[in-house]
């Protein structure tokens, strides 16, 4: 885990009570919403481990919904997040899971609307730091602290090289990259974190590649 400031160590300015159970949940919600790219009509939040046992008492449920609404960690409206979601006609459901997760502070968020569905799993690492560990069945390690591209593509020869060459021509530096695939020759997910935002026209050029299905951009 990379620390960029002293606030990554001592924790964020936030609405309490816990940086792990509250601020981290806000951040996971924010990232899930950003990756979904729009306002959902329904959100199902699955809590695992410590989250499953304490999500009501630590307001993890309220915090995660606040993140889905795009509220910052220190927004005074966070305690009213569930009511705010209802006012936007967002149906919210909470599920306490019994399965034992790899990390004790694990939250899976399922978002749906008329256009489709999306599923993301995140873990809260403490101090407001989080990591997205799964998106639509693909494993990854995404902090959300850097601009990122999530490129869904066919697992085919030359696809990764074509994408990285386009970034090189645009003079975009890659600071982290990983690839996960469902099966050989089928759908794969390429995750690229960069030092700077990738301009829309460059993203459009990548989407025009024959093996690319879709690209989700994340710009914190």
C-alpha positions as CSV (number, residue, x, y, z in Angstrom):
1,X,0.0,0.0,0.0
2,X,1.4,3.4,-1.1
3,X,1.0,6.4,1.3
4,X,0.8,9.8,-0.4
5,X,0.4,12.0,2.7
6,X,0.4,12.0,6.4
7,X,-3.4,11.8,6.3
8,X,-3.1,8.3,4.8
9,X,-1.5,7.3,8.2
10,X,-3.4,9.3,10.8
11,X,-6.8,8.9,8.9
12,X,-9.1,11.2,7.0
13,X,-11.3,14.1,8.1
14,X,-14.6,12.3,8.4
15,X,-18.0,11.8,10.0
16,X,-17.3,9.0,12.6
17,X,-17.2,6.8,14.4
18,X,-14.5,4.6,12.7
19,X,-12.1,5.1,9.9
20,X,-12.2,1.4,9.0
21,X,-15.9,0.9,9.4
22,X,-17.2,4.3,8.4
23,X,-14.8,6.3,6.3
24,X,-13.7,3.1,4.5
25,X,-17.3,2.2,3.7
26,X,-17.9,5.7,2.3
27,X,-14.9,5.2,0.0
28,X,-15.9,1.8,-1.2
29,X,-19.4,3.2,-2.0
30,X,-17.8,6.1,-3.9
31,X,-15.7,3.8,-6.0
32,X,-18.5,1.4,-6.7
33,X,-20.7,4.3,-7.9
34,X,-17.8,5.8,-10.0
35,X,-17.2,2.4,-11.7
36,X,-20.9,1.9,-12.3
37,X,-20.9,5.3,-13.9
38,X,-24.5,6.4,-13.1
39,X,-27.2,6.4,-10.4
40,X,-28.5,2.9,-9.7
41,X,-32.2,2.2,-9.1
42,X,-31.3,-0.6,-6.7
43,X,-28.3,-1.3,-4.4
44,X,-27.7,-4.5,-2.4
45,X,-24.9,-4.3,0.1
46,X,-23.4,-7.6,1.4
47,X,-21.4,-7.3,4.6
48,X,-18.8,-9.9,5.6
49,X,-16.7,-10.6,8.6
50,X,-16.4,-7.7,11.1
51,X,-18.6,-5.6,8.9
52,X,-21.4,-8.2,9.1
53,X,-21.3,-8.1,12.9
54,X,-21.1,-4.4,13.5
55,X,-22.4,-2.6,10.4
56,X,-25.4,-1.2,12.2
57,X,-23.6,-0.1,15.3
58,X,-20.7,1.5,13.4
59,X,-23.0,3.0,10.7
60,X,-21.2,1.1,8.0
61,X,-24.5,0.7,6.2
62,X,-25.2,4.4,6.3
63,X,-21.7,5.2,5.3
64,X,-21.7,2.9,2.3
65,X,-24.9,4.4,1.0
66,X,-23.5,7.9,1.4
67,X,-20.6,6.8,-0.8
68,X,-23.0,5.5,-3.4
69,X,-24.6,8.9,-3.4
70,X,-21.3,10.6,-4.0
71,X,-21.1,12.3,-0.6
72,X,-17.5,13.0,0.7
73,X,-16.3,11.5,4.0
74,X,-16.9,14.7,6.0
75,X,-20.3,15.6,4.6
76,X,-22.8,16.4,7.4
77,X,-25.5,14.6,5.5
78,X,-24.0,11.2,5.9
79,X,-26.2,10.2,8.8
80,X,-29.2,10.8,6.5
81,X,-27.9,8.9,3.6
82,X,-30.5,6.1,3.6
83,X,-33.3,8.7,3.6
84,X,-31.5,10.6,0.8
85,X,-31.3,7.4,-1.3
86,X,-35.0,6.8,-0.8
87,X,-35.8,10.3,-1.9
88,X,-33.9,9.5,-5.1
89,X,-36.0,6.4,-5.6
90,X,-33.0,4.1,-4.9
91,X,-34.0,0.8,-3.3
92,X,-31.4,-0.2,-0.8
93,X,-31.0,-3.7,0.8
94,X,-28.5,-4.8,3.4
95,X,-27.4,-8.4,3.8
96,X,-25.2,-9.7,6.7
97,X,-23.3,-12.7,5.2
98,X,-22.0,-15.6,7.3
99,X,-19.2,-16.6,4.9
100,X,-15.7,-15.9,6.2
101,X,-13.9,-13.5,4.0
102,X,-10.1,-13.2,3.3
103,X,-10.3,-9.7,4.9
104,X,-12.5,-9.0,8.0
105,X,-13.8,-5.7,6.6
106,X,-15.3,-6.8,3.3
107,X,-18.2,-5.2,1.5
108,X,-19.7,-6.4,-1.8
109,X,-22.0,-3.9,-3.6
110,X,-24.5,-4.9,-6.3
111,X,-25.9,-2.1,-8.4
112,X,-28.6,-2.3,-11.0
113,X,-30.7,-0.1,-13.2
114,X,-32.6,-0.5,-16.5
115,X,-29.3,-0.6,-18.4
116,X,-27.7,-3.4,-16.6
117,X,-26.0,-4.6,-13.4
118,X,-22.6,-4.3,-11.7
119,X,-20.9,-6.0,-8.8
120,X,-17.8,-4.9,-6.9
121,X,-16.1,-6.1,-3.7
122,X,-14.0,-3.8,-1.6
123,X,-12.0,-4.1,1.7
124,X,-11.4,-1.4,4.2
125,X,-7.7,-1.3,5.3
126,X,-7.9,1.3,8.0
127,X,-7.4,5.1,8.1
128,X,-9.9,5.5,5.3
129,X,-7.7,3.5,2.8
130,X,-9.5,0.8,0.8
131,X,-8.9,-1.6,-2.0
132,X,-11.4,-2.9,-4.7
133,X,-10.6,-6.6,-4.9
134,X,-13.2,-7.8,-7.4
135,X,-15.3,-6.3,-10.2
136,X,-17.9,-8.4,-12.0
137,X,-16.1,-11.7,-11.1
138,X,-12.6,-10.5,-12.0
139,X,-9.9,-10.2,-9.3
140,X,-7.9,-7.0,-9.1
141,X,-6.2,-4.6,-6.7
142,X,-7.5,-1.1,-7.2
143,X,-6.9,1.6,-4.6
144,X,-8.9,4.4,-6.4
145,X,-6.1,6.9,-5.5
146,X,-4.9,7.2,-9.1
147,X,-6.5,7.6,-12.5
148,X,-7.4,4.1,-13.8
149,X,-8.7,2.3,-16.8
150,X,-10.6,-1.0,-16.5
151,X,-10.5,-2.5,-19.9
152,X,-12.8,-5.5,-20.6
153,X,-11.5,-7.3,-23.6
154,X,-11.1,-10.6,-25.4
155,X,-8.1,-12.6,-24.2
156,X,-6.3,-12.4,-27.5
157,X,-2.7,-12.1,-28.6
158,X,-1.5,-8.5,-29.0
159,X,-4.4,-6.8,-27.2
160,X,-2.3,-5.7,-24.2
161,X,0.6,-4.5,-26.4
162,X,-1.8,-2.4,-28.5
163,X,-3.3,-0.7,-25.4
164,X,0.1,0.0,-23.8
165,X,1.5,1.4,-27.1
166,X,-1.4,3.8,-27.4
167,X,-0.7,5.0,-23.8
168,X,3.0,5.4,-24.8
169,X,2.1,7.5,-27.8
170,X,0.0,9.7,-25.6
171,X,2.9,10.0,-23.2
172,X,0.9,8.5,-20.3
173,X,3.0,6.8,-17.7
174,X,1.7,3.5,-16.2
175,X,2.4,3.1,-12.5
176,X,0.5,-0.2,-12.0
177,X,-1.0,-2.8,-14.3
178,X,-2.6,-6.2,-13.9
179,X,-4.7,-8.6,-16.0
180,X,-7.3,-11.1,-14.9
181,X,-9.2,-13.5,-17.2
182,X,-12.2,-15.7,-16.9
183,X,-10.7,-18.4,-19.1
184,X,-8.1,-18.7,-21.8
185,X,-9.3,-17.0,-25.0
186,X,-12.4,-15.5,-23.4
187,X,-13.1,-12.3,-21.5
188,X,-10.3,-10.6,-19.6
189,X,-10.0,-7.5,-17.5
190,X,-6.9,-5.3,-17.9
191,X,-6.5,-2.8,-15.0
192,X,-4.1,0.1,-15.6
193,X,-3.4,2.8,-13.1
194,X,-1.6,5.9,-14.5
195,X,0.2,9.0,-13.2
196,X,-2.2,11.3,-15.0
197,X,-5.7,11.3,-16.4
198,X,-6.1,9.6,-19.8
199,X,-7.8,12.0,-22.2
200,X,-11.1,10.9,-23.7
201,X,-9.9,10.8,-27.3
202,X,-7.2,8.3,-26.2
203,X,-9.8,6.2,-24.4
204,X,-11.9,6.3,-27.6
205,X,-9.0,5.0,-29.6
206,X,-8.5,2.1,-27.2
207,X,-12.2,1.3,-27.4
208,X,-11.9,1.1,-31.2
209,X,-9.5,-1.8,-30.8
210,X,-11.1,-5.0,-32.3
211,X,-10.8,-7.0,-29.1
212,X,-11.9,-4.4,-26.6
213,X,-15.5,-4.7,-25.3
214,X,-15.7,-1.7,-23.0
215,X,-13.6,0.7,-20.9
216,X,-14.5,2.1,-17.5
217,X,-12.5,5.2,-16.5
218,X,-11.8,6.2,-12.9
219,X,-10.5,9.7,-12.3
220,X,-10.2,10.5,-8.5
